[in-house]
Amino acid sequence: MAEVQLQNNITRSILHAAKAKQYAVGAYNCYNTDGIMAVIRAAEAKKSPAVIQLFPWTLHFQGPEFVRYVERAAHAAPVPIAVHLDHCINPADIALALTMPFDSIMIDGSTLDESANVEICAGSEDVYGDFLAPSFGNIHGGYGPSGPEKSWNTDLLSKIASTIEQPLVLHGTHPVSDQHFRKAIDCGVAKINVNRAVRDEYTKFVAENAGKLELTVLKVQAVDIYTKSI
């Protein structure tokens, strides 16, 4: 039964198709309904698969009913859209997430020592390690004036891709050029995590217009901007 569930898993299906055909799928961190609608509308417009990503913060702040809303909205779309929990560090949060309708969970072992991190990334009978987010010089929070070209070790990324069967995930994409995204895909990346790169224009619009526009108008225009960014 577990093997059947794994084969039918939407995140797995999306990423393994991307790996097989050498393209990458956008995975977008969302914090509210505006982000959820924007990802779904953008995916529908482009007839493209996508991944909606939530953080453990959502489990506690917005709760399980919000997660269920996201899952229903994503799976009702005419294109494949998975719902993924990103950067789950706390074991209690992992246990909580397993009671909710996530398609996949990223177990983040970056705070562990190296041996424990390797062990948890390898998976077990209870945890299927079906894709991997490696560290190859990519960082969160911006690369500074030198940019990712001074940080990324793409030779290492290619070596990892040739060594394992799992699709690779790219973290740390702000700011990254189209050229570097393509290079990452050439090196085996099948999932590209995006946050600020598609959220900044939306955030700027809301900050500049909150209180000036009727809330309904603000929401419609903000989601449209967010959708276009994605």
C-alpha positions in Angstrom: 0.0 0.0 0.0 2.8 2.4 0.9 4.5 1.8 -2.4 1.2 2.5 -4.3 0.8 5.7 -2.4 4.3 6.7 -3.2 3.9 6.1 -6.9 0.7 8.2 -6.9 2.2 11.0 -4.9 1.7 14.3 -6.8 5.0 15.9 -5.7 6.9 12.8 -6.8 5.1 12.7 -10.1 5.8 16.3 -10.9 9.5 16.2 -10.0 10.3 12.9 -11.6 8.7 14.0 -14.8 10.8 17.2 -14.7 14.0 15.2 -14.0 13.2 12.8 -16.9 12.6 15.6 -19.4 15.3 18.0 -18.0 13.2 20.9 -16.9 12.5 22.4 -13.5 9.2 23.2 -11.7 8.7 26.4 -9.7 8.0 25.9 -6.0 6.6 29.0 -4.4 6.6 29.9 -0.7 3.2 31.2 0.2 2.0 33.0 3.4 -1.6 33.8 2.7 -4.5 33.3 0.3 -3.1 35.9 -2.1 -0.1 33.7 -2.7 -2.1 30.5 -3.0 -4.4 32.1 -5.6 -1.5 33.6 -7.5 0.4 30.3 -7.8 -2.7 28.5 -9.0 -3.7 31.2 -11.5 -0.2 31.5 -12.9 0.1 27.7 -13.3 -3.3 27.6 -15.0 -2.3 30.4 -17.3 0.9 28.8 -18.3 -0.5 25.2 -18.3 2.4 24.3 -16.1 2.8 22.2 -13.0 3.7 24.0 -9.8 4.4 23.5 -6.1 2.8 25.5 -3.3 5.1 25.6 -0.3 4.1 26.4 3.3 6.3 26.8 6.3 5.8 25.3 9.8 4.7 28.8 10.8 1.5 28.1 9.0 0.8 24.9 11.0 0.6 27.0 14.1 -0.6 30.4 13.0 -3.2 29.5 10.3 -3.8 25.9 11.4 -5.0 22.6 9.8 -8.1 24.0 8.2 -6.0 26.5 6.2 -3.8 23.6 5.1 -6.9 21.7 4.0 -8.1 24.7 2.0 -4.8 25.0 0.3 -4.8 21.3 -0.6 -8.3 21.4 -2.0 -7.7 24.5 -4.0 -4.4 23.1 -5.4 -5.8 19.7 -6.3 -8.9 21.2 -8.0 -6.7 23.0 -10.5 -6.6 21.6 -14.1 -2.8 21.3 -13.9 -0.8 19.3 -11.4 -0.1 21.4 -8.3 1.4 19.9 -5.2 1.3 21.2 -1.6 4.6 20.9 0.2 5.8 21.8 3.7 9.2 23.4 3.5 12.0 23.6 6.1 10.5 21.4 8.8 13.2 21.3 11.5 11.2 20.4 14.7 10.3 16.7 15.0 7.0 17.7 16.6 6.2 19.8 13.6 6.9 16.8 11.3 4.6 14.6 13.4 1.9 17.3 13.2 2.3 17.8 9.5 1.9 14.0 8.9 -1.7 14.4 10.2 -2.4 17.0 7.5 -2.9 16.6 3.7 0.6 17.6 2.6 1.8 15.9 -0.6 5.4 16.2 0.7 7.5 17.4 3.6 11.0 18.7 3.5 12.8 17.4 6.7 15.5 20.0 7.3 18.5 18.5 8.9 20.8 21.5 8.5 20.8 22.2 12.3 22.1 18.7 13.0 25.6 17.5 13.0 26.9 16.0 9.7 26.3 12.3 10.5 22.8 12.9 11.7 22.0 15.1 8.7 23.2 12.4 6.3 21.2 9.8 8.2 17.9 11.7 8.1 18.4 12.6 4.4 18.9 8.9 3.5 15.3 8.2 4.7 13.9 5.1 6.4 11.0 2.8 6.4 8.8 5.7 7.6 10.4 8.5 5.6 10.8 8.3 1.8 13.8 10.4 0.7 12.5 11.1 -2.8 14.2 14.4 -3.5 17.2 16.2 -2.1 18.1 19.8 -1.5 21.9 19.8 -1.5 24.3 22.5 -0.4 26.7 23.5 -3.1 27.4 27.1 -2.2 23.7 28.3 -2.5 22.5 30.4 0.4 19.3 32.0 1.7 19.0 35.8 2.1 20.9 37.1 -0.9 24.5 36.6 -2.2 25.8 40.2 -2.0 27.6 42.0 -4.8 29.5 38.9 -6.0 26.3 37.1 -6.9 25.8 33.3 -7.0 28.4 32.8 -9.7 31.1 33.3 -7.0 29.3 31.0 -4.6 27.9 28.1 -6.6 30.0 25.0 -7.1 28.1 23.6 -10.2 30.6 20.9 -10.7 29.6 19.5 -7.3 25.9 19.9 -8.2 26.4 17.9 -11.4 28.3 15.2 -9.5 25.5 14.9 -6.9 23.0 14.6 -9.8 24.9 11.8 -11.5 25.4 9.9 -8.2 21.7 9.7 -7.0 18.4 9.0 -8.7 16.4 11.5 -6.7 15.5 14.9 -8.3 17.5 17.8 -6.9 16.0 21.0 -5.3 17.5 24.4 -5.6 17.3 26.6 -2.5 18.7 30.2 -2.3 17.3 31.9 -5.4 17.3 35.6 -4.6 18.6 37.1 -6.7 19.5 34.5 -9.3 19.6 35.2 -13.1 17.9 33.3 -15.8 21.3 32.1 -16.9 22.0 30.6 -13.5 18.6 28.9 -13.3 19.3 27.3 -16.6 22.7 26.2 -15.5 21.2 24.6 -12.4 18.7 22.8 -14.5 21.5 21.5 -16.7 23.2 20.3 -13.6 20.2 18.2 -12.6 17.9 20.5 -10.6 14.2 19.7 -11.0 12.6 21.9 -8.3 13.4 25.6 -7.9 12.3 27.2 -4.6 11.2 30.8 -5.1 10.2 33.3 -2.4 11.1 37.0 -2.6 11.8 37.0 -6.3 8.1 36.7 -7.0 6.8 38.3 -3.8 8.6 41.6 -3.7 6.4 43.4 -6.3 3.3 42.2 -4.5 4.6 43.3 -1.1 5.6 46.8 -2.4 2.2 47.3 -4.0 0.3 46.3 -0.8 2.6 48.6 1.4 2.1 51.6 -0.9 -1.7 51.2 -1.3 -3.1 49.7 1.9 -5.5 52.3 3.3 -5.7 54.1 -0.1 -7.7 51.5 -2.0 -10.8 49.7 -0.9 -9.8 46.3 0.4 -11.6 44.4 -2.3 -9.8 46.5 -5.0 -6.5 46.2 -3.2 -6.8 42.4 -3.0 -7.7 41.9 -6.7 -4.9 44.1 -7.9 -2.4 42.6 -5.5 -3.1 39.1 -6.6 -2.9 40.1 -10.2 0.6 41.6 -9.6 1.6 38.5 -7.6 0.4 36.2 -10.4 2.3 38.1 -13.1 5.5 37.9 -11.1 5.1 34.1 -10.8 
